[in-house]
Amino acid sequence: MNHKDLLKDIGDIRSMMEKSSKFISISGLSGVLIGLYALIGASLAYLKVYGFGGFDYRDHYVTESGVIQYLVVVAVLVLMFSIVTGIVMARRKAKRIKQSIWNTTSKAMLFAIAVPLLTGGMLAIVFIVKGYLGLIASTLLIFYGLALSSGSAYTFKEVRWLGILEIMLGLLALLFPGYGLWFWVAGFGLLHIIYGFIVYKKYE
C-alpha cells in the first residue's frame, strides 16, 4: 500500500466516522437564505414603525393597536420560510452525501436545540402579554444562541461560534434598549449570511 492509498483510506474512515457521529447535512446556502429572510423581515418591520423618516421620526409605535400583531405575523412568516428552507436544502444535501436526514444524531441535535429555543419562544410570548416589548429582541437572540451552542455538539463547530456571537449580541441588546431591530439585523441576518458562506466554502 503506497502513501496515496493510505491517505485515501484514512480519509474514507474519517468521512464514515463524521457521518455516524455528526449531522453534516446542514446546508451553508440555507444559512445564507435564512439570513436574507431575516433582513427582509427586519425591513418590513422598520418600514411599518419608522416609515421612510428614519429613527428621528416614527409612523407608529410598537405598542399601538395592530402594530405588534403585524410584527408577530412577519416574524412567524420569516420563521416558517426559514424552517422550510433549512429542511428542503438539508434533505437535498443528505441525498447527495448519502446520509439520512432523520437518524439518531439528528434526533439528538433537534432535542438539544428545541429545549432552549422553545423556552425562549415561550418567554417572549410572556413578555408580549405583559408589555415588556423591549426585552423580546435580546431574549430571542440569547436563547437562539443557547440553542445553537447546545446543538453544535452534533454538527459543524462553526455553529457553536454562531451561537456564542448570538448570545453576545443578545446581551448587548439589553444594554441598548430601543435598538433591538438592529441587533436582530446583525444576529439573525448578517451573522447567518457570513456563517452560511463559511460553511459552504469550507465543507461544500
N, C-alpha and C positions, 0 to 999 in steps of 0.2 A: 504494500500500500504506500503510495507516494504522498508527498506533503499536501498536494491539492485535494486528493481524495480524503485525507484525514480532516482537513478543514471543512470540506463539504459535509462529511458525516457529523462533525461537531455542530455545524450549522443546522442540519436536519434535526438533531437531537434537541438543540436549544429551541427550535421552532415548535417541536412537538410538546415540549415542557411548557412553553408560553401558552399554547393553545389549550392545554389541560388545566393550567393554574390561573390564567389571566383571560379576561374578556377583552379581546383585541379587535372586536368588530365595530367599535365606535369610529365613526367617520369624521375625519378632520373637516371635510367640506360641510357636514351638517353643523359643526360648530360655527363656521362662518355664516351660514344661512340663519342660524338661530340668533347670532349677533345682529344681523341685518334686520330680522323681525323685531328685535328689541329696539333698534334705532327707529324703525317705522312707528312702533307703538309709542315711543317717547315723543316723537314728532307730533303725533296726533294729540297726545296729552298736552304738550306745550301749546299747540295752536288753540286747543279748547280753553285753556286757562289764560294764556297771555295774548292770544291772537298774534298780530304782527307788530305789536308795540314794544316788545322786549320786557325785561324784568322790571322796568320802572313803571309799567302800566299793565293792569290786569283787565281782561274782558270779564272774567268770572273768578270767584273764589272757590276753592275745593269744597268748602262747607255749604255752598249753595245747593238748592234742590236740583237734582238731576245730574250735577257735575260728577259727584262721587260715583253714581251709578254708571255714567259714561266711562269713567276711568277704569272701573272694575270690569266692564264689558271688554274694553280694549286690552286690559291685562289678561283676561281669560282667553281671548282670541289669540293673543301672542303665545300664550302657554300651549294652547291646543295645536297651533301650527308648528310650534317647536317640538312638541312630543311626536306628532305625526311624522315630521321631517326626520327626527332622530331615529324613529323605529324603521321607517322605509329605507333610509340610507344604511342603517346598521344591517338590515336584512340583505341588502344588495352586497355589502362588503362581506358579510358572513358567508354568503353563497360563493363569492369569488375566492375566499381563502379556505373554503370547505370547513367552516366552523358553525356549529348550531347556535342560533341566537338565544335559544331557551335551554340552558343547561344548568348544572349545579353552580358554576361560577357566576353566571348572570343572575340567577335567583338570589345568591348571597349578596351580590352587589346591589340589586334592586332593594332588598330589605335594608341594607346599610344606608342607602340613600333615602329611602322612604321615611324612616323614623324622624330624623331632623327636619326633612322637608315638610312633612305633614304637620309636625309640631309648630314650625314657623308659620305655615299657612293658617292654622287654627288661631295662633296668637295674633296674626294680622287681622283676622276676622273680628276677634275680640276688640282690638284697637279701633277698628272701623265703627263697631257698635257703640263703643264708649266715647268716640270722638277724638281719640289720640292719633290723629292722622299724621302728625309729624314724626311718629315713631315707625311708621309702616315701611318706609324705604330702607332704613337701617336694619330693621328686624328681618326682612326678607333677604337682604344681602348677607347678613350674618348667618342665618340658618341655611341658606343656599350654599354658602361656603363650607359650613359644617357638614352638609350632605355630601358635597364633592370630596372633602377631605376623608370622610368616612368610607366612601365608595372607591376611593383611589387605590385602596389595597388590592382591588380585584381587576385593575386595568392600568392604563398608562400612568407613569409617575407625573406627567405634566398636569394631570387632573388634580393632584394634590396641591401643586403650586397655584393653579387657578383658584382652588378653594381657599387657600391662605390669603390670596390677594382680595378675594371677595369679602372675606371676614374683615380684613384691614379697611376696605372701603366702607363697609357697614359701620365699623367703629368710628371712622372719620365722619360719616354722615350724622352720627349722634352729636358731634361737636359743631356741626354747621347746619342747624335746622333751617328749613326753607329751601335748601339746595338738594333735596333728595332726588329730584328728577335728574340732575346732572350726575349724581353718583350712580343712578341706575344706568344712565347712558354709558358711563365708564365701565361699570361692572358687568351688566347683562349684555351690553352692546360691544364696546371696543375690546374688552378683555376676551370675550368669546371669539371675536374675529381673529385676534392675534393668536390665541390658543389653537383655533382651528387651522390656521396656516402652518403653525409649528408642527402640529400632529400630522398634517397632510404631507409636509415637506420631509419629515423625519421617518414616517412609517409607511406612507403610501406612494 
